[in-house]
Amino acid sequence: SVFGVGEAEEPHPTFVENALAKARHAAAATGLPAVADDSGLCVEALGGAPGVISARFAGEPKSDARNNALLLEKLAHLTEPAQRRAYFYSAVVLVRHAEDPRPLIADGEWHGEILPAARGEGGFGYDPLFWLPELEQTAAELDPALKNTLSHRGAAMRHLLDRLAAHPL
């Protein structure tokens, strides 16, 4: 980070709790207001997994390739697109200071399906597997500006800005 803040731990079972912990960590380290997010992929057929452990789905060290391979392995028996529904979820939290009792919390979702094989060179994480039927592209095939407009993180940030306009610092 620009402020030299190290990575915060993400021990919590929900995206919101992890985002809040990260925001509090950054605010404590800098003495400034902080915004943090926690995001992940939730696959309906897997009961919402990988969920909060999306980045470490296949264990440590983090590996997009191993995470994608494990996801494909777990979904291999599902052949219909409707069986492979998934969504990216992002929780974004703003704290005014590390002990802020009223953090601003916003979230966003991005719905699609998991392909049986990767497509596209852009993006990161599960993007090459995340199919957007209405666009007939994966997240990895999208122009980055369009991806930012459509994505769960973009939606969460827009919601946070709306909340901030209603509840200024």
HUFENTA-V914555 format. One line per field, one symbol per residue. phi: phi as a letter, one per 20 degrees, with the letter a starting at -180 (. if undefined). psi: psi as a letter, one per 30 degrees, with the letter a starting at -180 (. if undefined). A space follows every 50 residues. Layout:
BEGIN
phi->???
psi->???
END
This chain:
BEGIN
phi->.femeffefceeecffffffffffgffffdmdgbcbcccadddgfdmnff lfdgfcgenefgbgffffffffffdgfddegffdfbbeccdccddfbgdg ecfecbbbcbeaceffbfbodemblegfdeedgfdlbegfeffgffgffe fgfffffffffffffecff
psi->leggklklliflfleeeeeeeeeeeeeeffgllkkllkllkjkefggflf bfgefgegallkjeeeeeeeeeefgefjfkeffgklkkkkkkkkkflfgj filkklllljkalklflkklfaalbgeffjkjeffhlleffkkeeeeeef leeeeeeeeeeeeeefil.
END
